[in-house]
């Protein structure tokens, strides 16, 4: 359940352990103020498939990145490429923190001035299902922010104590009221700027029944030609569905890994500027 945008650290490595070959060239987006036109410099597929027929994305207001307290120019540190929360107080003792480079490290960290503990910010894992049924895919219309009223795959944050597949099936039940069987992993997409890694599984319905949960206002099966690309909630979902359609039309489903590099200052739901880099597939 994605109830808030996380701004934690950089992306995690996930479970990429297969033999890879390079995928298609990156997909890039850019926009000027108020622009709504999608600019595809190098699409996933050289065949010009109809998965890019939606030629508009919706601009959202850019958010300025959070800045840490001013650091002396004499200090040399490796800063994270992603947004990080400003931690003012220690989570263990409540004491005030200072930003410094701990011994043996290279990045600025929040260090408690009372107990000396270091606060590390780590990425969040988002898990979900791409459900195939009668040559259609199941999407949910979000009933919560962010991206209220836009369509997404059923997905949300993985919980402590569950596997990625268990989390994906749980999120599918919570958001779509659907019991599913996970078939295989389909995509891992790292988003360093916002500190998220998406793991999306291919799945099938155990029974042909689904209904919106509290976080969804609608659930609907879409044929591949009818997927609402101009009203998807997140860039990760946009990329996942394009990869899936591309695979279907080549006749071979692959496992995809890639990095979604978003424009600095953009939010998770801002789909006006990003590129899919380091695209690998098994």
Secondary structure as the mmCIF struct_conf table of DSSP 4:
data_model
#
loop_
_struct_conf.conf_type_id
_struct_conf.id
_struct_conf.beg_label_comp_id
_struct_conf.beg_label_asym_id
_struct_conf.beg_label_seq_id
_struct_conf.end_label_comp_id
_struct_conf.end_label_asym_id
_struct_conf.end_label_seq_id
BEND BEND1 UNK A 4 UNK A 4
BEND BEND2 UNK A 9 UNK A 10
TURN_TY1_P TURN_TY1_P1 UNK A 14 UNK A 15
BEND BEND3 UNK A 18 UNK A 18
STRN STRN1 UNK A 21 UNK A 22
BEND BEND4 UNK A 24 UNK A 24
HELX_LH_PP_P HELX_LH_PP_P1 UNK A 25 UNK A 27
STRN STRN2 UNK A 28 UNK A 28
TURN_TY1_P TURN_TY1_P2 UNK A 33 UNK A 34
STRN STRN3 UNK A 37 UNK A 37
BEND BEND5 UNK A 41 UNK A 42
BEND BEND6 UNK A 44 UNK A 44
TURN_TY1_P TURN_TY1_P3 UNK A 46 UNK A 47
HELX_RH_3T_P HELX_RH_3T_P1 UNK A 50 UNK A 52
STRN STRN4 UNK A 56 UNK A 56
HELX_LH_PP_P HELX_LH_PP_P2 UNK A 64 UNK A 66
HELX_LH_PP_P HELX_LH_PP_P3 UNK A 68 UNK A 68
BEND BEND7 UNK A 69 UNK A 69
HELX_LH_PP_P HELX_LH_PP_P4 UNK A 70 UNK A 70
TURN_TY1_P TURN_TY1_P4 UNK A 73 UNK A 74
BEND BEND8 UNK A 81 UNK A 82
STRN STRN5 UNK A 89 UNK A 89
TURN_TY1_P TURN_TY1_P5 UNK A 91 UNK A 93
STRN STRN6 UNK A 96 UNK A 96
STRN STRN7 UNK A 97 UNK A 101
TURN_TY1_P TURN_TY1_P6 UNK A 103 UNK A 104
BEND BEND9 UNK A 107 UNK A 107
STRN STRN8 UNK A 108 UNK A 112
TURN_TY1_P TURN_TY1_P7 UNK A 113 UNK A 115
HELX_LH_PP_P HELX_LH_PP_P5 UNK A 117 UNK A 117
STRN STRN9 UNK A 118 UNK A 119
HELX_LH_PP_P HELX_LH_PP_P6 UNK A 120 UNK A 120
HELX_LH_PP_P HELX_LH_PP_P7 UNK A 123 UNK A 123
STRN STRN10 UNK A 124 UNK A 133
TURN_TY1_P TURN_TY1_P8 UNK A 134 UNK A 135
STRN STRN11 UNK A 136 UNK A 142
BEND BEND10 UNK A 143 UNK A 147
TURN_TY1_P TURN_TY1_P9 UNK A 148 UNK A 149
STRN STRN12 UNK A 151 UNK A 152
BEND BEND11 UNK A 154 UNK A 154
STRN STRN13 UNK A 155 UNK A 157
HELX_LH_PP_P HELX_LH_PP_P8 UNK A 158 UNK A 159
TURN_TY1_P TURN_TY1_P10 UNK A 160 UNK A 161
BEND BEND12 UNK A 162 UNK A 162
HELX_RH_AL_P HELX_RH_AL_P1 UNK A 164 UNK A 176
STRN STRN14 UNK A 180 UNK A 191
HELX_RH_3T_P HELX_RH_3T_P2 UNK A 192 UNK A 194
TURN_TY1_P TURN_TY1_P11 UNK A 195 UNK A 195
STRN STRN15 UNK A 196 UNK A 205
BEND BEND13 UNK A 206 UNK A 208
TURN_TY1_P TURN_TY1_P12 UNK A 214 UNK A 215
STRN STRN16 UNK A 216 UNK A 223
HELX_RH_3T_P HELX_RH_3T_P3 UNK A 224 UNK A 226
HELX_RH_3T_P HELX_RH_3T_P4 UNK A 229 UNK A 231
STRN STRN17 UNK A 232 UNK A 232
BEND BEND14 UNK A 233 UNK A 233
HELX_RH_AL_P HELX_RH_AL_P2 UNK A 235 UNK A 250
TURN_TY1_P TURN_TY1_P13 UNK A 251 UNK A 251
STRN STRN18 UNK A 256 UNK A 262
HELX_LH_PP_P HELX_LH_PP_P9 UNK A 263 UNK A 263
TURN_TY1_P TURN_TY1_P14 UNK A 264 UNK A 265
TURN_TY1_P TURN_TY1_P15 UNK A 268 UNK A 269
BEND BEND15 UNK A 272 UNK A 273
STRN STRN19 UNK A 274 UNK A 281
#
